[in-house]
Amino acid sequence: MAFSSLFRKKTVQDILKQVAQNETDGHNALGKHLTTRDLTAFGIAAIVGAGIFSTIGKASADGGPAVIFLFLFTALACSFAAFAYAEFASMVPVSGSAYTYSYVAFGELIAWIIGWALIMEYAVGNITVAISWSDYFTGLLQSGGIHLPQWIQMDYLTASNGFKDAEALMRGGKSFENLSTALQQAHTAWTTAPTIGSFHFVTDLPALFIIILITALVYRGMKESRNASNLMVVVKLCVVLLVIAVGIFYVDTANWNPFAPNGVGGVLKGVSAVFFAYIGFDAISTTAEECKNPQRDLPRGMMWAIIICTILYIAIALVLTGMVKYHELNVGDPLAFVFDKLDLKWMSGIIAVSAVVAMASVLLVFQMGQPRIWMSMSRDGLLPKKFSTVHPKFKTPSFATIVTGFVVAVPALFLNLTMVTDLCSIGTLFAFVLVCAGVLVLQNKPEIPRGKFKTPYVNSKFILPVLMIAGLYYAFAFNNKATMAFINNEPQIYDATSIVTSLDKSESEKVFKYLESIEANNKTAETSDLEHLLGQYQDDEAKYAEVVKGLPIADVAKYESGFSLFKHKIPMWIFLFVLVGLAVWAFRKNLSLIPLLGLICCLYMMAELSVWNWIYFTVWLIIGLLIYFGYSRKNSKLNVENIG
């Protein structure tokens, strides 16, 4: 096969002709039930879930009240991407989302890559939500007096890592009772779990339960899924509005000072968590074939979902950070936490119940999106034909739905929440980048049929260079210290917990004696707690640096430096070089500003993710390429047609 065959493209005309043929024959045709209202509800169902009920706490703790700017930035980036999605959805109103759009814009190989990335996005997203649902559900059971063993309500990695950290902290003098609740639970799960040899049987059974339940509902039909989603959306919107209405009376504006305690870096630290709260809107585009009027309703549904959810997120963030000090919000259930802290137990109970409903609705939309990606790839011959099977009665991609259930259920028993959240974010951002790039590639091709919706055109030729110059001015004039540290790769001091958990017993004893000598005139009941002794200096950056410098251990345990530090900056350097290339492309081709800004914003958020996420994502793509060259390339319908 020639190299050019890797980039063979599907035409919009052929795609629309095939859809029309399916509908005429009645075979492989999906039921049309969805309107703008239903699509908006699906978007809200997917977006208002883990973000409001879980990850908003960690993001607020890192960024303070200024986290609202991160919500605004993320919403803006998603809105730019939504314009690109809406234009493609109007042009190619079929299931497949970014996969189908990339097939038209870039060709088969890129379409396969994005399809494979979307499979990871939805699978990992479902795993994340299932784990969060499990946490809220078991918490709700505990409040009702039902206590499940820790080893059947926690994933294997969290228990294993938590046990190791807990043991290290206890070696440093911390008592078990003074460990964080999460570490106590992980330690208990690991030590009480049944064992087979050296293997500890720790598994998240409630997560498995909800995945089976939602998969059965999605298999049953789109109409049933729509009705369940709409009902759950009404419930959680009522609760969110109740939280805002009640919480506003307990806001103390003093808690908003300082507004950005950790600066821009603190705000951006929550990129992964906050972006994860928004990724649901692209799942709407997978339902294109089930819309009554996709060219009109899909763009409207996406935009309304993003606007409504952004307003809710900002209001909730301001209320939460106004009710308690921002640093107290680093908990898994921030809404229930703040009302419990203010002794409003009745509100905590309502929030706990609604969180279980909210998480289930997010899982429903995600679990609905993935089978439609499998189905679209199967229709094109890139996956076995069985994946495109449509149930004759329920009109859903039945086999793909069952496979999705297995693909999500098994990893949910073992994987760590933070890892899967970041993986889901990078897969989604990659999809957004390619969809925005696809609109730019097709903007000057008159032979491409256009839908009813088109992204407003603004020439970026001079705007992007001006924005880049403004960014450089800000970096060196107002954020010079951090900018120079980034460029010069200056060593970074580890935090107290990282230092203490990396020490062996003899090193812990040396550090304890050193800190005890500093604290000789300030004895407290907690001086045997090594983490507390070292951590108390962290609020004073200069003092902490001085204390760490004097610790009687190797520098490698105190500072991250050299390539160990630089590797985390590789994604950002990639972004900066690509940004220069985009500026040249925009200048030469008069690119449209909105999709270009969407591409840049999403690529920037990818750069803010850890290098490990890039490595895991690359490994996933390599596995996908092996499958493509081993099966998909020769079985592609475009290849069969060419041979024929």
PANU-726332 format. One record per residue (C-alpha): residue in one letter; x, y, z; residue number from 1. Coordinates in steps of 0.05 Angstrom, whole numbers, plus 5000, padded with zeros to 4 digits. Layout:
# PANU-726332
<rec A <X Y Z> NUM>
...
//
This chain:
# PANU-726332
<rec M <5000 5000 5000> 1>
<rec A <5024 5070 4984> 2>
<rec F <5040 5118 5040> 3>
<rec S <4985 5164 5014> 4>
<rec S <4933 5111 5031> 5>
<rec L <4944 5126 5104> 6>
<rec F <4910 5192 5093> 7>
<rec R <4853 5171 5048> 8>
<rec K <4791 5212 5065> 9>
<rec K <4717 5201 5068> 10>
<rec T <4675 5254 5033> 11>
<rec V <4617 5289 5067> 12>
<rec Q <4572 5268 5008> 13>
<rec D <4588 5194 5017> 14>
<rec I <4575 5197 5092> 15>
<rec L <4508 5231 5083> 16>
<rec K <4489 5182 5028> 17>
<rec Q <4505 5123 5073> 18>
<rec V <4463 5151 5130> 19>
<rec A <4404 5162 5082> 20>
<rec Q <4412 5091 5057> 21>
<rec N <4411 5063 5129> 22>
<rec E <4347 5101 5144> 23>
<rec T <4314 5078 5080> 24>
<rec D <4332 5005 5092> 25>
<rec G <4317 5008 5167> 26>
<rec H <4381 4968 5180> 27>
<rec N <4436 4997 5224> 28>
<rec A <4392 5059 5234> 29>
<rec L <4386 5090 5303> 30>
<rec G <4320 5116 5331> 31>
<rec K <4310 5192 5325> 32>
<rec H <4284 5220 5391> 33>
<rec L <4326 5280 5412> 34>
<rec T <4311 5355 5411> 35>
<rec T <4351 5417 5432> 36>
<rec R <4323 5411 5502> 37>
<rec D <4343 5338 5508> 38>
<rec L <4414 5353 5482> 39>
<rec T <4422 5411 5531> 40>
<rec A <4398 5364 5587> 41>
<rec F <4449 5311 5565> 42>
<rec G <4503 5364 5566> 43>
<rec I <4484 5387 5636> 44>
<rec A <4478 5314 5658> 45>
<rec A <4550 5302 5635> 46>
<rec I <4580 5367 5659> 47>
<rec V <4546 5378 5727> 48>
<rec G <4572 5317 5764> 49>
<rec A <4641 5301 5789> 50>
<rec G <4661 5374 5778> 51>
<rec I <4612 5405 5826> 52>
<rec F <4607 5348 5876> 53>
<rec S <4680 5328 5880> 54>
<rec T <4738 5360 5840> 55>
<rec I <4716 5432 5854> 56>
<rec G <4742 5422 5925> 57>
<rec K <4814 5406 5906> 58>
<rec A <4815 5461 5853> 59>
<rec S <4789 5513 5904> 60>
<rec A <4840 5491 5955> 61>
<rec D <4896 5502 5905> 62>
<rec G <4872 5567 5873> 63>
<rec G <4830 5599 5928> 64>
<rec P <4769 5641 5907> 65>
<rec A <4807 5659 5843> 66>
<rec V <4790 5588 5818> 67>
<rec I <4730 5623 5785> 68>
<rec F <4779 5650 5733> 69>
<rec L <4800 5578 5717> 70>
<rec F <4727 5560 5707> 71>
<rec L <4719 5620 5661> 72>
<rec F <4783 5602 5622> 73>
<rec T <4762 5529 5615> 74>
<rec A <4692 5548 5594> 75>
<rec L <4720 5596 5542> 76>
<rec A <4767 5542 5515> 77>
<rec C <4709 5492 5512> 78>
<rec S <4665 5544 5479> 79>
<rec F <4717 5555 5424> 80>
<rec A <4721 5479 5415> 81>
<rec A <4645 5475 5417> 82>
<rec F <4640 5522 5357> 83>
<rec A <4685 5474 5319> 84>
<rec Y <4645 5414 5341> 85>
<rec A <4580 5449 5323> 86>
<rec E <4605 5467 5253> 87>
<rec F <4627 5395 5240> 88>
<rec A <4562 5367 5271> 89>
<rec S <4522 5412 5224> 90>
<rec M <4565 5391 5165> 91>
<rec V <4568 5316 5181> 92>
<rec P <4507 5299 5225> 93>
<rec V <4526 5227 5242> 94>
<rec S <4550 5188 5302> 95>
<rec G <4624 5187 5312> 96>
<rec S <4640 5256 5339> 97>
<rec A <4712 5278 5329> 98>
<rec Y <4730 5211 5297> 99>
<rec T <4683 5222 5237> 100>
<rec Y <4703 5296 5232> 101>
<rec S <4777 5277 5229> 102>
<rec Y <4763 5225 5175> 103>
<rec V <4736 5282 5131> 104>
<rec A <4790 5333 5148> 105>
<rec F <4855 5293 5156> 106>
<rec G <4845 5223 5131> 107>
<rec E <4842 5152 5157> 108>
<rec L <4904 5147 5201> 109>
<rec I <4889 5211 5240> 110>
<rec A <4816 5189 5245> 111>
<rec W <4838 5122 5275> 112>
<rec I <4884 5158 5324> 113>
<rec I <4829 5204 5348> 114>
<rec G <4778 5147 5350> 115>
<rec W <4826 5107 5392> 116>
<rec A <4838 5167 5437> 117>
<rec L <4762 5177 5445> 118>
<rec I <4754 5104 5465> 119>
<rec M <4804 5117 5521> 120>
<rec E <4771 5183 5539> 121>
<rec Y <4702 5154 5548> 122>
<rec A <4726 5090 5581> 123>
<rec V <4771 5126 5630> 124>
<rec G <4719 5180 5642> 125>
<rec N <4668 5127 5659> 126>
<rec I <4717 5094 5706> 127>
<rec T <4730 5160 5741> 128>
<rec V <4656 5175 5751> 129>
<rec A <4642 5104 5774> 130>
<rec I <4695 5110 5828> 131>
<rec S <4669 5178 5850> 132>
<rec W <4598 5150 5852> 133>
<rec S <4623 5093 5894> 134>
<rec D <4654 5142 5944> 135>
<rec Y <4589 5181 5952> 136>
<rec F <4546 5119 5954> 137>
<rec T <4587 5085 6009> 138>
<rec G <4588 5151 6048> 139>
<rec L <4512 5154 6043> 140>
<rec L <4507 5082 6068> 141>
<rec Q <4552 5099 6127> 142>
<rec S <4510 5159 6146> 143>
<rec G <4451 5110 6148> 144>
<rec G <4490 5062 6194> 145>
<rec I <4511 5012 6141> 146>
<rec H <4587 5002 6141> 147>
<rec L <4617 4962 6084> 148>
<rec P <4687 4934 6093> 149>
<rec Q <4740 4982 6067> 150>
<rec W <4770 4931 6021> 151>
<rec I <4707 4926 5978> 152>
<rec Q <4698 5001 5969> 153>
<rec M <4768 5023 5947> 154>
<rec D <4811 5010 5886> 155>
<rec Y <4875 4969 5891> 156>
<rec L <4924 5024 5874> 157>
<rec T <4896 5074 5925> 158>
<rec A <4899 5022 5980> 159>
<rec S <4970 4999 5962> 160>
<rec N <4999 5070 5955> 161>
<rec G <4961 5095 6016> 162>
<rec F <4988 5038 6058> 163>
<rec K <5060 5054 6039> 164>
<rec D <5051 5128 6054> 165>
<rec A <5017 5114 6120> 166>
<rec E <5073 5067 6141> 167>
<rec A <5126 5119 6123> 168>
<rec L <5090 5175 6162> 169>
<rec M <5082 5130 6222> 170>
<rec R <5156 5113 6220> 171>
<rec G <5166 5189 6224> 172>
<rec G <5127 5191 6290> 173>
<rec K <5056 5206 6267> 174>
<rec S <5004 5165 6303> 175>
<rec F <4951 5127 6263> 176>
<rec E <4897 5172 6291> 177>
<rec N <4933 5234 6264> 178>
<rec L <4936 5207 6193> 179>
<rec S <4888 5237 6143> 180>
<rec T <4822 5200 6136> 181>
<rec A <4840 5177 6066> 182>
<rec L <4906 5146 6090> 183>
<rec Q <4872 5113 6149> 184>
<rec Q <4820 5082 6102> 185>
<rec A <4874 5059 6053> 186>
<rec H <4915 5028 6109> 187>
<rec T <4854 4992 6137> 188>
<rec A <4833 4967 6069> 189>
<rec W <4902 4939 6055> 190>
<rec T <4912 4905 6123> 191>
<rec T <4841 4876 6128> 192>
<rec A <4834 4852 6056> 193>
<rec P <4835 4777 6041> 194>
<rec T <4901 4755 6012> 195>
<rec I <4921 4703 5961> 196>
<rec G <4996 4694 5973> 197>
<rec S <5023 4765 5973> 198>
<rec F <4964 4792 5932> 199>
<rec H <4914 4834 5971> 200>
<rec F <4843 4828 5945> 201>
<rec V <4822 4901 5946> 202>
<rec T <4768 4919 5896> 203>
<rec D <4713 4972 5887> 204>
<rec L <4649 4932 5883> 205>
<rec P <4599 4990 5886> 206>
<rec A <4633 5019 5824> 207>
<rec L <4621 4952 5789> 208>
<rec F <4548 4953 5810> 209>
<rec I <4532 5023 5780> 210>
<rec I <4568 5007 5715> 211>
<rec I <4526 4944 5705> 212>
<rec L <4462 4982 5721> 213>
<rec I <4477 5041 5674> 214>
<rec T <4500 4995 5617> 215>
<rec A <4434 4957 5622> 216>
<rec L <4396 5023 5616> 217>
<rec V <4437 5048 5556> 218>
<rec Y <4427 4980 5522> 219>
<rec R <4352 4985 5533> 220>
<rec G <4343 5047 5489> 221>
<rec M <4356 5121 5475> 222>
<rec K <4286 5141 5495> 223>
<rec E <4293 5108 5563> 224>
<rec S <4363 5137 5572> 225>
<rec R <4337 5206 5554> 226>
<rec N <4279 5203 5603> 227>
<rec A <4324 5178 5660> 228>
<rec S <4376 5233 5644> 229>
<rec N <4324 5288 5643> 230>
<rec L <4296 5266 5710> 231>
<rec M <4365 5264 5742> 232>
<rec V <4383 5332 5713> 233>
<rec V <4321 5363 5745> 234>
<rec V <4340 5333 5813> 235>
<rec K <4412 5357 5813> 236>
<rec L <4396 5426 5786> 237>
<rec C <4346 5436 5842> 238>
<rec V <4399 5415 5893> 239>
<rec V <4453 5460 5863> 240>
<rec L <4406 5519 5865> 241>
<rec L <4386 5501 5936> 242>
<rec V <4460 5499 5956> 243>
<rec I <4471 5569 5926> 244>
<rec A <4407 5597 5957> 245>
<rec V <4423 5571 6027> 246>
<rec G <4498 5579 6025> 247>
<rec I <4496 5652 6005> 248>
<rec F <4470 5670 6074> 249>
<rec Y <4532 5638 6106> 250>
<rec V <4583 5672 6061> 251>
<rec D <4636 5712 6099> 252>
<rec T <4671 5758 6049> 253>
<rec A <4733 5757 6094> 254>
<rec N <4744 5686 6068> 255>
<rec W <4755 5715 5998> 256>
<rec N <4817 5751 6022> 257>
<rec P <4868 5735 5995> 258>
<rec F <4831 5722 5930> 259>
<rec A <4888 5687 5895> 260>
<rec P <4931 5661 5953> 261>
<rec N <4976 5617 5909> 262>
<rec G <4979 5663 5849> 263>
<rec V <4970 5643 5777> 264>
<rec G <5007 5577 5790> 265>
<rec G <4957 5557 5844> 266>
<rec V <4898 5572 5799> 267>
<rec L <4927 5534 5740> 268>
<rec K <4944 5474 5785> 269>
<rec G <4871 5455 5781> 270>
<rec V <4868 5452 5705> 271>
<rec S <4859 5377 5701> 272>
<rec A <4805 5375 5755> 273>
<rec V <4766 5434 5727> 274>
<rec F <4772 5413 5654> 275>
<rec F <4747 5343 5673> 276>
<rec A <4684 5378 5697> 277>
<rec Y <4670 5403 5626> 278>
<rec I <4687 5345 5580> 279>
<rec G <4615 5319 5576> 280>
<rec F <4593 5369 5523> 281>
<rec D <4629 5331 5467> 282>
<rec A <4589 5268 5484> 283>
<rec I <4528 5305 5455> 284>
<rec S <4559 5302 5386> 285>
<rec T <4559 5225 5387> 286>
<rec T <4482 5227 5387> 287>
<rec A <4477 5264 5320> 288>
<rec E <4440 5208 5284> 289>
<rec E <4389 5204 5340> 290>
<rec C <4370 5279 5335> 291>
<rec K <4307 5301 5301> 292>
<rec N <4343 5361 5270> 293>
<rec P <4418 5353 5283> 294>
<rec Q <4442 5412 5242> 295>
<rec R <4400 5460 5283> 296>
<rec D <4396 5425 5351> 297>
<rec L <4468 5401 5363> 298>
<rec P <4501 5471 5361> 299>
<rec R <4446 5499 5406> 300>
<rec G <4449 5442 5455> 301>
<rec M <4525 5447 5463> 302>
<rec M <4525 5522 5474> 303>
<rec W <4468 5523 5523> 304>
<rec A <4499 5467 5564> 305>
<rec I <4566 5503 5570> 306>
<rec I <4534 5571 5588> 307>
<rec I <4487 5542 5641> 308>
<rec C <4541 5499 5673> 309>
<rec T <4593 5555 5675> 310>
<rec I <4545 5601 5712> 311>
<rec L <4530 5546 5762> 312>
<rec Y <4604 5528 5772> 313>
<rec I <4624 5601 5786> 314>
<rec A <4567 5612 5834> 315>
<rec I <4583 5547 5872> 316>
<rec A <4658 5564 5875> 317>
<rec L <4644 5634 5904> 318>
<rec V <4594 5606 5955> 319>
<rec L <4641 5550 5977> 320>
<rec T <4702 5594 5985> 321>
<rec G <4660 5646 6021> 322>
<rec M <4630 5596 6071> 323>
<rec V <4697 5567 6094> 324>
<rec K <4771 5584 6083> 325>
<rec Y <4795 5558 6015> 326>
<rec H <4849 5511 6044> 327>
<rec E <4796 5471 6082> 328>
<rec L <4763 5449 6017> 329>
<rec N <4814 5396 5997> 330>
<rec V <4764 5340 6009> 331>
<rec G <4728 5291 5964> 332>
<rec D <4658 5317 5980> 333>
<rec P <4665 5393 5988> 334>
<rec L <4591 5410 5985> 335>
<rec A <4571 5362 6040> 336>
<rec F <4634 5382 6079> 337>
<rec V <4619 5457 6084> 338>
<rec F <4547 5446 6107> 339>
<rec D <4569 5393 6156> 340>
<rec K <4621 5441 6184> 341>
<rec L <4567 5494 6194> 342>
<rec D <4524 5441 6229> 343>
<rec L <4471 5440 6175> 344>
<rec K <4464 5365 6175> 345>
<rec W <4399 5365 6135> 346>
<rec M <4434 5398 6077> 347>
<rec S <4491 5348 6079> 348>
<rec G <4441 5292 6073> 349>
<rec I <4406 5323 6013> 350>
<rec I <4473 5335 5979> 351>
<rec A <4496 5264 5991> 352>
<rec V <4433 5235 5959> 353>
<rec S <4435 5284 5900> 354>
<rec A <4510 5270 5888> 355>
<rec V <4494 5196 5879> 356>
<rec V <4441 5216 5827> 357>
<rec A <4487 5267 5794> 358>
<rec M <4545 5218 5785> 359>
<rec A <4498 5166 5756> 360>
<rec S <4473 5216 5704> 361>
<rec V <4545 5232 5682> 362>
<rec L <4560 5158 5676> 363>
<rec L <4497 5150 5634> 364>
<rec V <4518 5201 5582> 365>
<rec F <4590 5176 5579> 366>
<rec Q <4568 5104 5574> 367>
<rec M <4521 5125 5518> 368>
<rec G <4577 5160 5479> 369>
<rec Q <4630 5106 5475> 370>
<rec P <4589 5051 5439> 371>
<rec R <4573 5101 5384> 372>
<rec I <4647 5113 5372> 373>
<rec W <4658 5037 5368> 374>
<rec M <4598 5032 5320> 375>
<rec S <4624 5088 5274> 376>
<rec M <4693 5057 5269> 377>
<rec S <4662 4989 5256> 378>
<rec R <4619 5017 5199> 379>
<rec D <4683 5040 5166> 380>
<rec G <4715 4972 5172> 381>
<rec L <4767 4995 5223> 382>
<rec L <4738 4950 5276> 383>
<rec P <4702 4882 5268> 384>
<rec K <4632 4886 5237> 385>
<rec K <4600 4860 5302> 386>
<rec F <4611 4928 5335> 387>
<rec S <4563 4962 5286> 388>
<rec T <4505 4915 5304> 389>
<rec V <4442 4954 5320> 390>
<rec H <4390 4920 5364> 391>
<rec P <4327 4908 5321> 392>
<rec K <4279 4927 5377> 393>
<rec F <4317 4977 5421> 394>
<rec K <4353 5012 5362> 395>
<rec T <4418 5018 5402> 396>
<rec P <4489 4993 5385> 397>
<rec S <4478 4931 5427> 398>
<rec F <4543 4892 5421> 399>
<rec A <4586 4955 5428> 400>
<rec T <4546 4975 5491> 401>
<rec I <4560 4907 5524> 402>
<rec V <4635 4911 5506> 403>
<rec T <4637 4982 5535> 404>
<rec G <4608 4955 5600> 405>
<rec F <4665 4904 5606> 406>
<rec V <4719 4954 5585> 407>
<rec V <4697 5002 5640> 408>
<rec A <4678 4953 5695> 409>
<rec V <4742 4914 5700> 410>
<rec P <4792 4973 5707> 411>
<rec A <4744 5009 5755> 412>
<rec L <4757 4954 5805> 413>
<rec F <4832 4969 5809> 414>
<rec L <4852 5038 5781> 415>
<rec N <4869 5102 5819> 416>
<rec L <4821 5162 5813> 417>
<rec T <4875 5216 5801> 418>
<rec M <4909 5175 5746> 419>
<rec V <4844 5162 5708> 420>
<rec T <4821 5235 5714> 421>
<rec D <4885 5261 5682> 422>
<rec L <4884 5207 5628> 423>
<rec C <4812 5225 5611> 424>
<rec S <4830 5299 5607> 425>
<rec I <4889 5289 5560> 426>
<rec G <4849 5244 5513> 427>
<rec T <4792 5294 5510> 428>
<rec L <4838 5354 5499> 429>
<rec F <4873 5316 5443> 430>
<rec A <4805 5306 5410> 431>
<rec F <4788 5380 5418> 432>
<rec V <4854 5400 5387> 433>
<rec L <4842 5358 5325> 434>
<rec V <4770 5381 5316> 435>
<rec C <4792 5454 5320> 436>
<rec A <4849 5440 5272> 437>
<rec G <4801 5404 5225> 438>
<rec V <4757 5467 5219> 439>
<rec L <4820 5507 5203> 440>
<rec V <4842 5457 5150> 441>
<rec L <4774 5457 5116> 442>
<rec Q <4759 5532 5121> 443>
<rec N <4786 5549 5051> 444>
<rec K <4760 5487 5014> 445>
<rec P <4698 5509 4975> 446>
<rec E <4684 5438 4951> 447>
<rec I <4664 5416 5022> 448>
<rec P <4588 5420 5032> 449>
<rec R <4571 5466 5090> 450>
<rec G <4517 5456 5143> 451>
<rec K <4469 5508 5171> 452>
<rec F <4518 5529 5226> 453>
<rec K <4585 5562 5211> 454>
<rec T <4635 5590 5261> 455>
<rec P <4637 5666 5257> 456>
<rec Y <4700 5686 5218> 457>
<rec V <4751 5734 5249> 458>
<rec N <4819 5739 5215> 459>
<rec S <4874 5719 5264> 460>
<rec K <4932 5742 5220> 461>
<rec F <4953 5800 5265> 462>
<rec I <4912 5784 5328> 463>
<rec L <4951 5722 5347> 464>
<rec P <5020 5755 5343> 465>
<rec V <4994 5813 5386> 466>
<rec L <4966 5764 5438> 467>
<rec M <5034 5728 5439> 468>
<rec I <5072 5793 5451> 469>
<rec A <5023 5811 5507> 470>
<rec G <5035 5743 5538> 471>
<rec L <5111 5751 5536> 472>
<rec Y <5105 5820 5567> 473>
<rec Y <5063 5792 5625> 474>
<rec A <5111 5734 5635> 475>
<rec F <5173 5777 5642> 476>
<rec A <5143 5840 5673> 477>
<rec F <5095 5811 5724> 478>
<rec N <5114 5738 5732> 479>
<rec N <5189 5744 5722> 480>
<rec K <5212 5700 5779> 481>
<rec A <5170 5639 5758> 482>
<rec T <5187 5651 5684> 483>
<rec M <5263 5652 5697> 484>
<rec A <5257 5591 5742> 485>
<rec F <5223 5555 5685> 486>
<rec I <5274 5576 5633> 487>
<rec N <5335 5563 5677> 488>
<rec N <5306 5498 5705> 489>
<rec E <5320 5521 5776> 490>
<rec P <5316 5465 5829> 491>
<rec Q <5248 5460 5865> 492>
<rec I <5241 5442 5939> 493>
<rec Y <5198 5382 5954> 494>
<rec D <5140 5392 6002> 495>
<rec A <5144 5364 6073> 496>
<rec T <5101 5303 6059> 497>
<rec S <5142 5283 5998> 498>
<rec I <5207 5289 6037> 499>
<rec V <5183 5250 6098> 500>
<rec T <5152 5193 6058> 501>
<rec S <5216 5183 6018> 502>
<rec L <5260 5171 6080> 503>
<rec D <5281 5105 6109> 504>
<rec K <5282 5093 6185> 505>
<rec S <5354 5118 6197> 506>
<rec E <5344 5180 6154> 507>
<rec S <5279 5195 6192> 508>
<rec E <5316 5192 6258> 509>
<rec K <5371 5240 6233> 510>
<rec V <5320 5290 6207> 511>
<rec F <5279 5285 6271> 512>
<rec K <5341 5301 6314> 513>
<rec Y <5358 5360 6270> 514>
<rec L <5288 5389 6273> 515>
<rec E <5284 5375 6347> 516>
<rec S <5346 5417 6358> 517>
<rec I <5314 5475 6321> 518>
<rec E <5251 5466 6363> 519>
<rec A <5289 5459 6429> 520>
<rec N <5255 5520 6459> 521>
<rec N <5187 5505 6429> 522>
<rec K <5167 5436 6453> 523>
<rec T <5096 5414 6436> 524>
<rec A <5056 5350 6444> 525>
<rec E <5066 5336 6370> 526>
<rec T <5142 5341 6365> 527>
<rec S <5146 5266 6353> 528>
<rec D <5108 5277 6287> 529>
<rec L <5162 5288 6235> 530>
<rec E <5114 5312 6181> 531>
<rec H <5085 5364 6228> 532>
<rec L <5154 5388 6251> 533>
<rec L <5177 5400 6179> 534>
<rec G <5110 5421 6150> 535>
<rec Q <5099 5478 6200> 536>
<rec Y <5152 5519 6163> 537>
<rec Q <5119 5514 6094> 538>
<rec D <5077 5577 6103> 539>
<rec D <5141 5618 6104> 540>
<rec E <5176 5603 6038> 541>
<rec A <5244 5632 6058> 542>
<rec K <5245 5597 6126> 543>
<rec Y <5224 5531 6096> 544>
<rec A <5280 5536 6044> 545>
<rec E <5330 5550 6100> 546>
<rec V <5306 5491 6143> 547>
<rec V <5306 5442 6084> 548>
<rec K <5376 5464 6063> 549>
<rec G <5402 5443 6132> 550>
<rec L <5369 5374 6133> 551>
<rec P <5423 5319 6143> 552>
<rec I <5401 5280 6081> 553>
<rec A <5422 5278 6008> 554>
<rec D <5401 5336 5964> 555>
<rec V <5364 5288 5918> 556>
<rec A <5314 5276 5974> 557>
<rec K <5305 5352 5985> 558>
<rec Y <5305 5381 5915> 559>
<rec E <5279 5362 5847> 560>
<rec S <5330 5384 5795> 561>
<rec G <5364 5368 5729> 562>
<rec F <5327 5323 5680> 563>
<rec S <5283 5297 5736> 564>
<rec L <5254 5368 5739> 565>
<rec F <5260 5385 5665> 566>
<rec K <5220 5325 5641> 567>
<rec H <5157 5356 5673> 568>
<rec K <5169 5419 5631> 569>
<rec I <5174 5382 5564> 570>
<rec P <5099 5388 5549> 571>
<rec M <5102 5463 5560> 572>
<rec W <5163 5471 5515> 573>
<rec I <5125 5431 5462> 574>
<rec F <5067 5479 5469> 575>
<rec L <5111 5540 5461> 576>
<rec F <5144 5514 5398> 577>
<rec V <5077 5494 5368> 578>
<rec L <5050 5563 5386> 579>
<rec V <5104 5596 5343> 580>
<rec G <5086 5549 5286> 581>
<rec L <5012 5566 5292> 582>
<rec A <5028 5640 5290> 583>
<rec V <5065 5630 5224> 584>
<rec W <5007 5587 5196> 585>
<rec A <4956 5639 5218> 586>
<rec F <4995 5695 5185> 587>
<rec R <5003 5659 5119> 588>
<rec K <4933 5628 5113> 589>
<rec N <4889 5681 5148> 590>
<rec L <4862 5629 5196> 591>
<rec S <4796 5637 5232> 592>
<rec L <4808 5663 5303> 593>
<rec I <4756 5623 5343> 594>
<rec P <4777 5552 5325> 595>
<rec L <4850 5575 5328> 596>
<rec L <4840 5600 5400> 597>
<rec G <4805 5535 5416> 598>
<rec L <4864 5495 5390> 599>
<rec I <4914 5539 5430> 600>
<rec C <4874 5537 5495> 601>
<rec C <4865 5461 5493> 602>
<rec L <4938 5450 5475> 603>
<rec Y <4958 5495 5533> 604>
<rec M <4916 5454 5581> 605>
<rec M <4949 5391 5554> 606>
<rec A <5016 5423 5569> 607>
<rec E <4995 5435 5642> 608>
<rec L <4985 5361 5652> 609>
<rec S <5041 5318 5680> 610>
<rec V <5092 5287 5633> 611>
<rec W <5069 5218 5658> 612>
<rec N <5001 5230 5628> 613>
<rec W <5034 5244 5561> 614>
<rec I <5075 5180 5568> 615>
<rec Y <5014 5137 5586> 616>
<rec F <4974 5170 5530> 617>
<rec T <5031 5156 5480> 618>
<rec V <5033 5083 5501> 619>
<rec W <4958 5079 5489> 620>
<rec L <4966 5109 5419> 621>
<rec I <5023 5061 5402> 622>
<rec I <4978 5002 5421> 623>
<rec G <4925 5033 5376> 624>
<rec L <4973 5040 5317> 625>
<rec L <4993 4967 5324> 626>
<rec I <4920 4948 5317> 627>
<rec Y <4910 4995 5259> 628>
<rec F <4969 4968 5218> 629>
<rec G <4953 4896 5239> 630>
<rec Y <4878 4896 5224> 631>
<rec S <4844 4962 5209> 632>
<rec R <4884 4986 5149> 633>
<rec K <4871 4926 5106> 634>
<rec N <4799 4918 5128> 635>
<rec S <4780 4991 5119> 636>
<rec K <4721 5000 5072> 637>
<rec L <4761 5052 5034> 638>
<rec N <4815 5000 5022> 639>
<rec V <4764 4947 5000> 640>
<rec E <4732 4997 4952> 641>
<rec N <4800 5015 4922> 642>
<rec I <4817 4941 4912> 643>
<rec G <4749 4927 4883> 644>
//
